[in-house]
Amino acid sequence: MSLKILLNGAVALALLSGSPAPAVAASKPAVVAVSAASVDAAGRKVAAWQLTHMDRFDYVPVSAFRKDTEAPRDWIQAAFYIGLYSFADATQDPYLTAAVLKHGEAEQWGFDPRPRHADADATGAVWVWAADRTRDPSKLAPIRARFDAVLANPSTVSLDFEPKPAKGDPYCQARWCWSDAIFMAPPAWVSLARVSGDRRYLDHADREFWATTDYLYDKADHLYFRDSRFIKRRSEAGRKIFWGRGNGWAFAGIARILRDLPANHPSRPRYEAIFKQMAARIAPLQGPEGYWPVSLLEPQRTPETSGTGFFVYGLAWGVNHGLLSRAKYGPVIDRGWKALDAAIEPDGRLGWVQRVGVAPDQVGRDDTQLYGVGAFLLAASEVRVLAASSSASKGSARR
């Protein structure tokens, strides 16, 4: 299946930019080749749909501390806005930039009340971006107060337990005990260290990341178990259970850590090593249509776009930053992007997103979620760079 970017993506772009929409013939929409512009059009189309449908997702009360009214500050929206600001920066789109800043202003740069939970930390990355983007350090006051309280009273709770997310999850309040947390928390801590110059945030993130990794990372398969409940559990076929999106969270999270980690940090070689290990393991698990399975060691049954989006983002980021071979991973990224593009409905809705959960589960075409769009936009922000560099290389070769 070739990558298709339809002309109605250009219409969405025009609507967002305020310029007149191009005339579209009544005949079948034309198809253009892959380019940075076509990736941008796809990203804007998906972002435009989501920004006008912010009520179209589930609120899932995951603890006694969580109320539906707090969801705009929780991980579901945070993942979307992380993707949105990354894509806004990549495209220099003022409409998308303004949408992120408007969200932060509405939430007053605050957090949901779970004081130590990684999911509640996730939106901190959005606030750090906003403070850096606007050169306004006052936006950092809530996140610094939140993180300083953790530094003043670090947890020593063991990670070796059975999580109980339905009843307050006291242990996961204290430590990063599940693979998703690698995306949610440490990138926010590392980015705050970068913009504030306070090394304590980086030291905490580094220490906690490796505690989580030492416990949940399978050194034989180079993948993360979702949490302690899956370390010994096996599928009906007797295989280890490695959740697709759970590993997508981790892989994308490591890329985001590396983005802000100082080049001379003593742990950087370890982060790069585990990132490369995961990339090498993830690539051959891609299904024939370009999607990754919801359970990575099980056969591909349906498309799934959230895990796929995070994998495409991480792989493309690795190629763009010289950590991964373009010759080896370029075809994998291309197939993955084609799969993501094929999951866009004509109106811009991204389908085939596995709903909120803690394990591999069924997924349908009509399933969509904010974090899936965030993963898509992260992928678009890096795939466009590959597309642009490829076009430049071809142009040089012709000359």
Secondary structure, DSSP 8 states (H G I E B T S, - for coil): -----BTHHHHHHHHHHTS------SS---B----HHHHHHHHHHHHHHHHT-TTSS-----STT--GGGGGGSHHHHHHHHHHHHHHHHHT-HHHHHHHHHHHHHHTT---S-SS-HHHHTTHHHHHHHHHHHT-GGGGHHHHHHHHHHHHS-----S-S---GGGT-HHHHHS--STTHHHHSHHHHHHHHHHH--HHHHHHHHHHHHHHHHHHEETTTTEE-SSGGGSS-B-TTS-B--BHHHHHHHHHHHHHHHHHS-TT-TTHHHHHHHHHHHHHHHGGG--TTS---SBTTS---S--HHHHHHHHHHHHHHHHTTSS-HHHHHHHHHHHHHHHHHTB-TTS-B-----S-SS-----TT---HHHHHHHHHHHHHHHHHHHHHHHHHHHHH-
